[in-house]
Amino acid sequence: MKYMLLVCGDDTADASGMAPVEPWVEEHGVRDGSRLYGHRLRLPDTAVTVRVRDGEVLRTDGPFAETKEYVAGFDVVDCDSLEEAVRIAAGHPVATVGALEVRPFWDDDPMEDAETAVRRIDAELTEAARERDADRMTACYAPDAEVFGPADTAGRSGTAEVRKAVEAWFATLSGPVHREVLDLRVRPGEGSCFSHALVRIHGTRVTGEPVDQLVRVTTGYRDPGFGWVIAHEHVSVPLGTTDRKERS
């Protein structure tokens, strides 16, 4: 289960003797892999509190509440139990001068892990290509996705441009498009990740010529909070390969 560790500083405490945070990050972020992501926050006097009342946006400079304790940063950890998360939080140097609030992510809406999401999206692209469904394929991309193909120099930005490129590609082919993933490697992360794939495209041109093309696809994904989508895609042709006719 994933837990959010809210790192709470205390502006009345003397932190001069506090141990550095870097060894804690090294232990849990690199060696045991339980820390997925985290970051420091600037001091509360840089905060802006926003409320909306009767349709009016009310902005107040400063934190939500006047208190000696404030959120100085956060860390996301993946642990087998609350006890393990508490143990990790207790080892954080700020716990010696401030406090760490350990809060589990909401269970009723489980977060899809990055690798599962990438493989689901890849399968969706394969099925959408076979059905020649441009809308279904475009739905896999973020609204501001940046896509680069073998013939693109400036690339394409946004789902409208992605849809146009997909429709133009389908217009050169007749019948189903077979997308065969020969190798897919996923580099998962927290909130974003990358995959590298070797993909073979089979089909028939409108002129009747067969298509058999091998491409490399490097893809960046992000989760904006409502599900994983493709944010960046780069398609290239491996050196020394050509679009060739099917061999019997």
Secondary structure as UniProt FT lines:
FT   STRAND          2..10
FT   TURN            11..12
FT   TURN            16..17
FT   HELIX           22..25
FT   HELIX           26..31
FT   STRAND          35..40
FT   HELIX           44..46
FT   STRAND          48..53
FT   TURN            54..55
FT   STRAND          56..61
FT   STRAND          69..78
FT   HELIX           82..90
FT   HELIX           93..96
FT   STRAND          99..104
FT   TURN            107..108
FT   HELIX           114..131
FT   HELIX           134..138
FT   TURN            139..140
FT   STRAND          141..148
FT   TURN            150..151
FT   STRAND          156..157
FT   HELIX           159..171
FT   STRAND          173..187
FT   STRAND          192..205
FT   TURN            206..207
FT   STRAND          210..222
FT   STRAND          229..236
FT   TURN            239..240
//
